[in-house]
Amino acid sequence: MIHSVELFHDYIRDGRIKIKEKIKEPTTVQDPCNVVRSGGLAEKNQRLAQYLSEDFRPMKYQGNYNYCCAGGGGAMPIGGEMKKHRLKGGKVKAEQIRETGAKIVFVPCHNCIDQIRDLSKEYDLGIKAIHFKEAITECMEIPEEMIPKDDES
């Protein structure tokens, strides 16, 4: 089993998925703890973001040195009193994102994406946090043989 970051990276690198048009808006990428520090995918995570972007803007600290978003480890679904602590803990991540000037943040982790969306609201970042699969679906070339044919009958 491999992580989707590795699969998507390798498929695009090897030409199995072709990108017809890159995202024009400024982008950056979150380096989730489970994908990067535990999973060892820092380089592929960054490169995948670059494959999809015309204007990729890396965060000041990347890979193993990137800041945690403060939403992982199961803390994300905790609301109530914990939510304010989670958002306060994520302020450094919010500022790190803001410094890039990116409008789109690729986020390959479900806990991180929810946290970063909450951080965007809390700190008025004005960004859109999306999974790689969303971007790839919009950017990829559909092979001719996979395009549905109109039924002429």
N, C-alpha and C positions, 0 to 999 in steps of 0.2 A: 504494500500500500504506500502511496506517496501523496503528499499534500497537493492541493489544487494549484498552489503557486508554482510548484515544480513542474506539474503537468502542463499548465498553460505556457509557462516559460519555454519548456522544451518543444512543445508543439509549434509555437510561433518561431522560435529559433530555427527549427528544422523545416519550416515551411508547410507543416501539416495544417496549420491555421494561417491564413494570409490576411494581413491587415490592409484594407482598401483605403482607409483614411484615418489618420491619427487625430486625437482630441486636440483641438486648437487652444482651448482655455488653459491657463497655467495649472499644472498639477503637482502634487507631492504624494508621498506614500508613507503610511504608518508602518512601523516595524514592530508587529506584535511580539510580545514576550514568547508566546508558545510557538510561533512560526520562526522567529529569528534566533533568539537566544537558546531556546530548547530544541528547535528544529533545524538550525544551521542553514537557513535559507536567506540570509541577509543579501548576498550578492544577486541571487535570482529574483528576489522580491524587488530590488532596486531596478534591475535590468528589465523586468517585466513592465514596470511602470514606464520606463523609457521607451520600450517597444510601442506603447500605446499613446505616447505624448509628443506633441510638437514642442511644448514648452514645459519640460520637466524641471522642477525646482527642488533639489534635495534639501532636507532639513539640516540645520547646522550640525547636529549630531546624528549619525546614521548607524544602522546595523545594531551591533551589540551595545553601542553607546547611546542609542536613541532613548528618549524618556518614555517611561511607561505611561499609558493613558489614564491609569488608576481605575479602570473599569473591569479588569480581569479577575481571574481566580474565583469566579462565582459571585463577585460583589455587584455585578451589573444589575441583576434583577431586584436587589435589595432597595426598597424605597424608604419612605418615612424619614426618620432621623438620619439614617445612613446616607441617603441621597445627597444631602448637603455636604457631608464629609467627602463623598466620592467626587463631587463637582469641585470642591476646594482642592482636593488632591490632584485633580486634572488641570488645574490652572496653568501649570508649567507647560503641559502639552498644548493647551490652547494658545499660549503665547508663542510656542515653537511653530505651530501651524501658521499663525498670523504673520510671523516674520518671513515666511516663504512668499507671501502674496498669492498663494495658490487659491483657486476657486473650486478645485476638485481634489479630494483626498481619497486615494485608493486605500481601502482597509480590508485586508484579507482575514479578518477574525470577527466572528459574530458579537462577542463581548465588546471588542474595541469599537466596532461600527456604531453600536448603540450609545456607547459612552461618548464618542466623538460627535455624534449628532446632538446629544445632550449638551456637550461643551459648546458646540456652535450656537445653540440657543442661549445658554447661560452667559457666554462671553461675546455674543454678537459677532461671530466670525464670518458669517455670510458665505459659508462653504457648503458644498455638497459632498457627503461621504458616500462612496459607492464601493461595492465589491468588484474585483477584477472581472468576474463573469458578466456583470452588467455592461462594463465598458467593452469587453470583447464581443459580446452580442451585437452591440451597436457599430463596432468598428470593423468587424470581420467581413471578408469576401465570402459570399455563399457560392460554392461550386455550381456550375451550370446544371449538372446532373441532379442536384439536390433542390433546385427551384421547382416548386409545384407547377405543373402544366395546366393550362385552362382546359376544362372539359368542353370539347366542341360538339358533343352530342346533344 
